[in-house]
Amino acid sequence: MFKALKPTLAASIIAATFSLNTFAADIEKIHFLIPGGAGGGWDMTARGTGDVLMKAEIVDNVSYQNLSGGGGGKAIAHLIETAKRQEDTLMVNSTPIVVRSLSGVFPQSFRDLTPVAATVADYGAIVASADSKYNTWEDVVKDFASNPLKVKVAGGSARGSMDHLVAAAAFKGQGFEAKDVRYIAYDAGGKAMAALLSGETQLLSTGLGEVLEMSKAGQVKVLAVTAPKRLEAAPNIPTLTEYNNPTVFANWRGFFAAPGVSQEKIDEWNAALSKMYTTEDWKVVRDRNGWIDNYKADKEFYAFLEEQEKQMGDLMRELGFLK
């Protein structure tokens, strides 16, 4: 009788092992490198992505490292210099990697890294504090027309970079000189938001995703977004185009790996990210932050970066940030 049970027991063990393997995560671990401080768009994108990958059991272990400095250059240099130890690392980045490379904030470009995937897009937002005298974009335009020095704009990135460009383009779209915009740079979105709320600046230029929940809670007023039309996630927020301002801009966000990473590893990450898009948890995070799905895998992402480099270079020259 004991001998007769042995094959059944063995079969049960095999079946249990197969069952465990079936529910094992696709990737053992991902370490997210974040080039800015807590509370900024990069931080929110990395942590939101990591949380969903964990909840959906696509990745077993997720860790995070905030390494701000040099407009993102410190994290880029770190990833390149320690490439051999970074086989499980994804660095989040966005349009500023193109802008800051063009303007010489750091010597590297996306070509010195391994583009893995673009994942989301986030429209720019012009924000005032809840108790601000500004209730509409038109109020800002009137004040700026009377005296540009009255209107200070905070941003979580360096002068001549993303938040500055969005603000400059918005005012240029109203017929003003881009160079007249008083832009005050802070290290990441959290500090820029603190400057707005303390009254240090009158406005904040940032991504909609960074302020959407605060806007819904009545903590800030989003005066306008750089979307071509009103967004489903923010139907009460007007676009600049509604004020006959042509400024439309979406800031992509995505992930890069260290140079020299294998194609097999890149494919593994893209399979995990693609799977993440199908989950309900992702839809919740995406909609809460006002993001738009903007998935581009490695090769398409690289081609997109080359095209954006040309487009952003032309815009920066037009606005006077590049010669």
ZITATA-V523863 format. One record per run of one state. SS is the DSSP state (a for helix, b for strand, c for the rest). FROM is the first residue (numbers start at 1). TO is the last residue. If there is no record, write none. Layout:
ss=[SS/SS]
from=[FROM/FROM]
to=[TO/TO]
//
This chain:
ss=[c/a/c/b/c/a/c/b/c/a/c/a/c/b/c/a/c/a/c/b/c/a/c/a/c/b/c/a/c/a/c/b/c/a/c/b/a/c/b/c/b/c/b/c/b/a/c/b/c/a/c/a/c/b/a/c]
from=[1/2/23/27/35/41/56/59/67/70/82/83/86/89/95/96/103/110/113/114/130/137/147/148/151/152/156/162/173/178/181/182/186/189/199/203/208/217/220/226/231/232/234/235/239/240/244/250/258/263/278/280/289/292/298/319]
to=[1/22/26/34/40/55/58/66/69/81/82/85/88/94/95/102/109/112/113/129/136/146/147/150/151/155/161/172/177/180/181/185/188/198/202/207/216/219/225/230/231/233/234/238/239/243/249/257/262/277/279/288/291/297/318/323]
//
